[in-house]
Amino acid sequence: MASYRLHYFPESGNSYKLALMLTLCGRRFEPVWTDFAGGVTRTAEWRQAVNEMGEIPVLEENGMSWTQTAPILLKLAEQYGKFGGENAQEKFEILRWLFWDNHKLTSYMATYRFQRTFTPSPDLTSWRSFASASMISSAFWNCTCSETRLPQASGRPSPISR
Ligand SMILES: N[C@@H](CCC(=O)N[C@@H](CS)C(=O)NCC(=O)O)C(=O)O
């Protein structure tokens, strides 16, 4: 029987993905709280000991360490014969949404949610600087901004003023 340890912090949606999958597969795991806000994942020691990518979550399975939720979810699906798709089309669909999630939803929306919800001062000025320094602003505008009234950074007036 596999024994799992999940390095997580409670605000982490990525951690929730693995906690949910393990639970739906009927597996128990030991939660390992990580002081993300305190900056531990940015230390060289943590990166050397836990995840060189500097990211949460990390799933330990019988002492082996796995990172990146998409391949971990696929691995668990195969291991426990659940949620893996019944045929080629369903497997394609699963990959399609996992790629979309990693590229668009988690990268952009989760970063925005984290900053807006959990930083001490949800100051959208810093969000604008972040977005303008990356590809985020155009991607936001194209796929979500007009619907959710998220701020964007390049030229157009922001739909949110704070
Ligand atoms: N693609 C990664 C994303 C993981 C991720 O972005 N985790 C956040 C916390 S929920 C993090 O550790 N961010 C720190 C960073 O990107 O440096 C996955 O699916 O596991």
The ligand as an SDF file (V2000), in Angstrom:
LIG
                    3D

 20 19  0  0  0  0  0  0  0  0999 V2000
    2.6100   23.7460  -12.8860 N   0  0  0  0  0  0  0  0  0  0  0  0
    2.7260   23.5770  -11.4510 C   0  0  0  0  0  0  0  0  0  0  0  0
    2.2800   24.8430  -10.7750 C   0  0  0  0  0  0  0  0  0  0  0  0
    2.5990   24.8430   -9.2930 C   0  0  0  0  0  0  0  0  0  0  0  0
    2.5280   26.2340   -8.7140 C   0  0  0  0  0  0  0  0  0  0  0  0
    2.5250   27.2480   -9.4310 O   0  0  0  0  0  0  0  0  0  0  0  0
    2.4750   26.3040   -7.3810 N   0  0  0  0  0  0  0  0  0  0  0  0
    2.4710   27.5660   -6.7120 C   0  0  0  0  0  0  0  0  0  0  0  0
    1.7120   27.4470   -5.4170 C   0  0  0  0  0  0  0  0  0  0  0  0
    0.0390   26.9170   -5.6600 S   0  0  0  0  0  0  0  0  0  0  0  0
    3.8930   27.9260   -6.4000 C   0  0  0  0  0  0  0  0  0  0  0  0
    4.5620   27.1910   -5.7290 O   0  0  0  0  0  0  0  0  0  0  0  0
    4.3420   29.0870   -6.8980 N   0  0  0  0  0  0  0  0  0  0  0  0
    5.6600   29.5580   -6.6290 C   0  0  0  0  0  0  0  0  0  0  0  0
    6.4100   29.8650   -7.8740 C   0  0  0  0  0  0  0  0  0  0  0  0
    5.8660   29.7010   -8.9830 O   0  0  0  0  0  0  0  0  0  0  0  0
    7.5750   30.2450   -7.7660 O   0  0  0  0  0  0  0  0  0  0  0  0
    1.8970   22.3830  -10.9940 C   0  0  0  0  0  0  0  0  0  0  0  0
    0.9380   22.0400  -11.6840 O   0  0  0  0  0  0  0  0  0  0  0  0
    2.2330   21.7710   -9.9790 O   0  0  0  0  0  0  0  0  0  0  0  0
  1  2  1  0
  2  3  1  0
  2 18  1  0
  3  4  1  0
  4  5  1  0
  5  6  2  0
  5  7  1  0
  7  8  1  0
  8  9  1  0
  8 11  1  0
  9 10  1  0
 11 12  2  0
 11 13  1  0
 13 14  1  0
 14 15  1  0
 15 16  2  0
 15 17  1  0
 18 19  2  0
 18 20  1  0
M  END
$$$$
